Amino acid sequence: MIITFLHHVQSYQTKCLLIAQQMVYEETITYTKNLKKAGQVLYLLLNTDEMPDESTLAQLRKKAYQIINRTELDAVAHQLTQQPTVDETRFWWQHLDTLERSFKLSLRPIIRVITLEGTPSVSPLLTAIQFLQRIFIKKQSLTQYDEGELPLDVIPTHLKRYLYGRDEQNKKKLLADRFEFLIYRLIRDEIEAGTLFSRHSVTYRRLEEELLSDQQWKNKTVLIKQTALPLLQVDIEDHVKDLQTQISRQLEDKEQNRGD
């Protein structure tokens, strides 16, 4: 089930990334085309044949808007006066908005039933997971809760600008669907990092589950013999001495060959 969850999250992330990259490409192309048109507008100021000195500002604007419409010219002017940036992350989250119904149908049934544990570093995320599980079992949604009731401390600082919008009164408002998917994305990241795990999973259980208990290790002599591995049957100090002897012989041989 965890593998299915990871697969779905990665699939949605990939879809968003591909669309975001396409949008960056298209915006760059559009900007380049409009920049060329803006150059033609600037040329009007210098070309006295096209626009004689006695021309009015209104005539200049009219001629300019025949080359490029006002909205596009305003956008180019803004970009020329600002540090040019194309925000791929903004496009990523915008496309995620179109997938909200799909990811809810795919991921909510899984998140309701999986049991996850984690290291102290992911305590806020575990709290968020438990919160989602509680409200989904009740067949509720995040929008039914005030923002103060939500586990918002899992939101990384660099992503906050993408998880908030404005309501009808132009007040800052959490975008609940984006916040929900952020939790899924964080879960995937931490499972892959090994800080989130499930004792019911063969692949994604914690390291301690793979190790012998202290009680079992008390019989280590018997356990080592049962492995039937020759190297483990050798006393460690004797093995180290053998290695030292081998290395000394190799060094002597090299010195002798160098002398010859």
C-alpha positions as CSV (number, residue, x, y, z in Angstrom):
1,M,0.0,0.0,0.0
2,I,2.9,2.4,0.8
3,I,4.4,1.6,-2.6
4,T,1.1,2.5,-4.3
5,F,1.0,5.7,-2.3
6,L,4.5,6.7,-3.3
7,H,3.8,5.8,-6.9
8,H,0.7,8.0,-7.1
9,V,2.4,11.0,-5.4
10,Q,5.4,10.8,-7.7
11,S,3.0,10.5,-10.7
12,Y,1.2,13.7,-9.8
13,Q,4.5,15.5,-9.1
14,T,5.8,14.4,-12.5
15,K,2.7,15.7,-14.3
16,C,3.0,19.0,-12.6
17,L,6.7,19.3,-13.4
18,L,6.2,18.6,-17.1
19,I,3.4,21.1,-17.4
20,A,5.4,23.7,-15.4
21,Q,8.4,23.3,-17.7
22,Q,6.1,23.6,-20.8
23,M,4.6,26.8,-19.3
24,V,8.1,28.2,-18.6
25,Y,9.1,27.5,-22.2
26,E,5.9,29.2,-23.6
27,E,6.3,32.2,-21.4
28,T,9.9,32.6,-22.4
29,I,8.9,32.4,-26.1
30,T,6.2,35.0,-25.6
31,Y,8.5,37.3,-23.7
32,T,11.1,37.1,-26.5
33,K,8.5,37.9,-29.2
34,N,7.1,40.8,-27.3
35,L,10.6,42.1,-26.5
36,K,11.2,42.4,-30.2
37,K,8.0,44.3,-30.7
38,A,8.9,46.6,-27.8
39,G,12.2,47.3,-29.6
40,Q,10.2,48.4,-32.6
41,V,8.2,50.8,-30.4
42,L,11.4,52.3,-29.0
43,Y,12.7,52.6,-32.6
44,L,9.7,54.9,-33.3
45,L,11.2,57.5,-30.9
46,L,14.4,57.6,-32.9
47,N,13.0,57.3,-36.4
48,T,12.0,60.8,-37.5
49,D,10.7,59.4,-40.8
50,E,8.1,57.3,-39.0
51,M,7.3,59.8,-36.3
52,P,8.4,63.4,-37.0
53,D,9.3,65.6,-34.1
54,E,6.0,67.5,-34.3
55,S,4.1,64.3,-33.7
56,T,1.9,64.2,-30.6
57,L,2.3,61.7,-27.8
58,A,-1.2,60.3,-28.7
59,Q,0.0,59.6,-32.2
60,L,3.1,57.8,-30.8
61,R,0.9,55.7,-28.6
62,K,-1.5,54.8,-31.4
63,K,1.4,53.8,-33.7
64,A,2.9,51.8,-30.8
65,Y,-0.3,49.9,-30.1
66,Q,-0.5,48.9,-33.8
67,I,2.8,47.0,-33.2
68,I,2.0,45.5,-29.8
69,N,-1.2,45.7,-27.7
70,R,-1.1,47.7,-24.5
71,T,-1.4,44.8,-22.1
72,E,1.6,43.0,-23.7
73,L,3.6,46.3,-23.8
74,D,2.9,46.9,-20.1
75,A,4.1,43.4,-19.3
76,V,7.3,43.9,-21.3
77,A,7.9,47.3,-19.7
78,H,7.4,45.7,-16.2
79,Q,9.9,42.9,-17.0
80,L,12.4,45.3,-18.4
81,T,12.4,47.3,-15.2
82,Q,12.5,44.3,-12.9
83,Q,14.9,41.4,-12.6
84,P,13.6,38.9,-15.2
85,T,12.3,35.7,-13.6
86,V,10.0,32.9,-14.7
87,D,8.5,31.2,-11.7
88,E,8.3,27.4,-12.5
89,T,7.1,26.6,-9.0
90,R,4.0,28.9,-9.5
91,F,3.1,27.0,-12.7
92,W,3.7,23.7,-10.8
93,W,1.1,24.5,-8.1
94,Q,-1.3,26.0,-10.6
95,H,-1.4,22.7,-12.5
96,L,-1.9,20.8,-9.3
97,D,-5.1,22.7,-8.8
98,T,-6.5,20.9,-11.9
99,L,-5.7,17.5,-10.4
100,E,-7.3,18.0,-7.0
101,R,-10.2,15.7,-7.6
102,S,-7.9,13.0,-9.0
103,F,-5.4,13.0,-6.2
104,K,-8.0,13.1,-3.5
105,L,-9.7,10.0,-4.9
106,S,-6.3,8.2,-5.2
107,L,-4.6,9.2,-2.0
108,R,-7.2,9.8,0.7
109,P,-8.3,6.1,0.9
110,I,-4.6,5.1,1.4
111,I,-3.8,7.8,4.0
112,R,-6.8,6.8,6.1
113,V,-5.5,3.3,6.7
114,I,-1.7,3.4,6.6
115,T,0.2,3.5,9.9
116,L,3.4,5.5,10.0
117,E,6.0,6.2,12.6
118,G,9.0,8.5,12.4
119,T,12.1,10.0,14.0
120,P,11.7,13.1,16.3
121,S,12.6,15.4,13.3
122,V,9.3,14.6,11.6
123,S,7.0,15.0,14.6
124,P,5.1,17.9,13.0
125,L,4.5,15.8,9.9
126,L,3.2,12.9,12.0
127,T,0.8,15.3,13.7
128,A,-0.4,16.5,10.2
129,I,-0.9,12.9,9.1
130,Q,-2.9,12.0,12.1
131,F,-5.0,15.1,11.6
132,L,-5.8,14.1,8.0
133,Q,-6.6,10.6,9.1
134,R,-9.1,11.8,11.7
135,I,-11.0,14.2,9.5
136,F,-11.1,11.8,6.5
137,I,-12.5,9.0,8.7
138,K,-15.2,11.4,9.7
139,K,-15.7,12.2,5.9
140,Q,-14.8,15.8,6.5
141,S,-12.5,18.2,4.6
142,L,-9.9,20.7,5.5
143,T,-12.2,23.6,4.5
144,Q,-14.5,22.7,7.4
145,Y,-11.8,23.8,9.9
146,D,-10.4,27.2,10.8
147,E,-6.8,27.8,9.8
148,G,-5.9,28.0,13.5
149,E,-6.9,24.4,13.9
150,L,-4.8,23.1,11.0
151,P,-1.2,21.8,11.4
152,L,0.3,24.6,9.4
153,D,3.8,24.3,10.9
154,V,4.7,21.6,8.3
155,I,4.7,24.3,5.6
156,P,8.3,25.1,4.5
157,T,8.9,28.8,4.5
158,H,9.9,28.9,0.9
159,L,6.6,27.4,-0.2
160,K,4.2,29.6,1.9
161,R,3.7,32.1,-1.0
162,Y,2.3,29.3,-3.1
163,L,-0.1,27.9,-0.5
164,Y,-2.0,31.1,0.2
165,G,-4.3,33.2,-1.9
166,R,-6.9,35.9,-1.4
167,D,-10.6,35.6,-0.6
168,E,-13.4,37.9,-1.7
169,Q,-12.4,40.5,0.9
170,N,-8.8,40.3,-0.3
171,K,-7.8,38.7,2.9
172,K,-5.0,36.1,3.0
173,K,-6.5,32.6,2.7
174,L,-5.0,29.1,2.9
175,L,-5.4,27.1,-0.3
176,A,-6.6,23.9,1.3
177,D,-6.1,21.5,-1.6
178,R,-2.6,22.6,-2.1
179,F,-1.9,22.2,1.6
180,E,-3.4,18.7,1.5
181,F,-1.1,17.6,-1.3
182,L,1.9,19.3,0.3
183,I,1.4,16.8,3.2
184,Y,1.4,13.9,0.8
185,R,4.5,15.2,-0.9
186,L,6.3,15.6,2.5
187,I,5.3,12.0,3.4
188,R,6.8,10.7,0.3
189,D,10.0,12.7,0.8
190,E,10.4,11.5,4.4
191,I,9.7,7.9,3.6
192,E,12.3,8.0,0.9
193,A,14.7,9.6,3.3
194,G,14.1,6.9,5.9
195,T,12.7,9.2,8.6
196,L,9.2,8.0,8.1
197,F,8.5,4.2,8.2
198,S,5.9,1.5,8.7
199,R,6.5,-1.7,10.7
200,H,3.9,-3.4,8.5
201,S,6.0,-2.7,5.4
202,V,8.8,-5.0,4.2
203,T,10.5,-2.2,2.2
204,Y,9.8,0.8,4.3
205,R,10.1,-0.3,7.9
206,R,12.6,1.2,10.2
207,L,16.2,-0.2,10.4
208,E,15.7,-1.5,14.0
209,E,13.1,-3.9,12.6
210,E,15.9,-5.5,10.5
211,L,18.2,-6.0,13.5
212,L,18.4,-8.7,16.1
213,S,17.0,-7.7,19.5
214,D,19.4,-7.3,22.5
215,Q,17.9,-10.6,23.9
216,Q,18.7,-12.5,20.7
217,W,22.2,-11.0,20.5
218,K,23.1,-12.5,23.8
219,N,23.4,-15.8,21.9
220,K,25.6,-14.3,19.3
221,T,28.2,-17.1,19.5
222,V,25.5,-19.6,18.5
223,L,24.0,-17.3,15.9
224,I,27.4,-16.7,14.2
225,K,28.1,-20.4,14.0
226,Q,24.7,-21.0,12.4
227,T,25.5,-18.6,9.6
228,A,28.2,-21.0,8.4
229,L,30.2,-18.1,7.0
230,P,33.9,-18.9,7.2
231,L,34.9,-15.2,7.7
232,L,32.6,-14.9,10.8
233,Q,34.1,-18.0,12.4
234,V,37.5,-16.4,12.6
235,D,38.5,-14.4,15.7
236,I,38.5,-10.7,14.8
237,E,42.0,-10.1,16.3
238,D,43.5,-13.0,14.4
239,H,41.8,-11.7,11.2
240,V,43.3,-8.3,11.7
241,K,46.8,-9.8,12.3
242,D,46.5,-11.8,9.1
243,L,45.5,-8.7,7.2
244,Q,48.5,-6.8,8.6
245,T,50.8,-9.6,7.6
246,Q,49.4,-9.6,4.1
247,I,49.9,-5.8,3.8
248,S,53.4,-6.0,5.1
249,R,54.4,-8.6,2.6
250,Q,52.8,-6.6,-0.3
251,L,54.8,-3.5,0.8
252,E,58.0,-5.5,1.0
253,D,57.4,-7.0,-2.5
254,K,56.9,-3.5,-3.9
255,E,60.1,-2.2,-2.3
256,Q,62.0,-5.1,-3.6
257,N,60.7,-4.7,-7.1
258,R,61.5,-1.0,-7.0
259,G,65.1,-1.8,-6.0
260,D,65.4,-4.2,-8.9
